[in-house]
Amino acid sequence: MTTLLTTLQAATLTISLNRPERANAFNFEMIAELQTALRQAAKDAQVRCVVLTGTGGSFCAGMTSTEMLAARTRRLLPRTPSKNL
């Protein structure tokens, strides 16, 4: 199952996060798909605007805790938040 739905209409690319059963929380699959979709949009002359939205009743609940723990184990995320944010 894809974690994103996309539509292009009138030069506007709408990208919908599509994990409503998890309140559209990010996981690694969704992050990879979003990166790919945004790279493709940047190269597409037909795309003038990108709208990011979510399916179901939520936009995005953040990142699932199991994904965050896996990212920390793989050292993909810092253990403490950055003070520079």
N, C-alpha and C positions, 0 to 999 in steps of 0.2 A: 504494500500500500504506500502510495506517495504521501508525504507529510505536507505537501503544498499543492494548492490549486492555482492555476494562472489563467487569466483572460486578458486579451489585448483588444481594446476598443477605443477608437478616436485618439490614438497615440498615447493612451494611458494603459500601462500594464498594472493589473491588480493581482497581487500575490496574497493568497489567503492561507494562513497557517491552518492546517487540517488535522488536528489531533483533539477534537472536541471532548473525547472521553477522558482526556488528561488536561482539560482547560487550556489546550494548545501550548503546553509547556514544552520548551525546547529539549531535544535530545540530539545526539551526534548526527543522526540521519537527517534531521530537519536542518541543522546548521549547515551541513554539506550541501543539501538541496538548495537552501537559500543563497549560499555563496555562489553556486552554479547559476541560479536564476538571475542574480544581480549582475554577474559577469556577462551573461548573455544579453541582458537588457542594456548594459553599457555599450555593447558592440552593435546593437540593433538600431539602425537609423529611424525605424518606425516608432520607437519608444521615446517619448518626450517627458513622461512623468511616470513614477512608480508609486503605487498606493499599497501599503502593507496593512492587512486586516486579519481577522481571525474568524473561523467558522464556529457555530454554536453560540453560546451565551458569553464567551470570554474572548478577549483579545489574546492575551498570553499570560500564563501564570509563572513565568520565569523559566527555570530549568529543573527537570526532575531531580530529586535528591540522589537517586541511584546513578544518574549520569554525572552529577557533580562529584560524588565519591569516586567514581571510575576515573574522572578527569584528574582529580587530585592524586590518585594512585599512579596514574601515568604522568603526573607532573605537568598537566596541561593547564591547570588553574592554580593560582597561589593559595596557600593555606590561610592567609589573612587578607582582608580587603586592602586595596591600595589606598594610601593617604592622599594621593594626588588626584583623586576623582572629583 
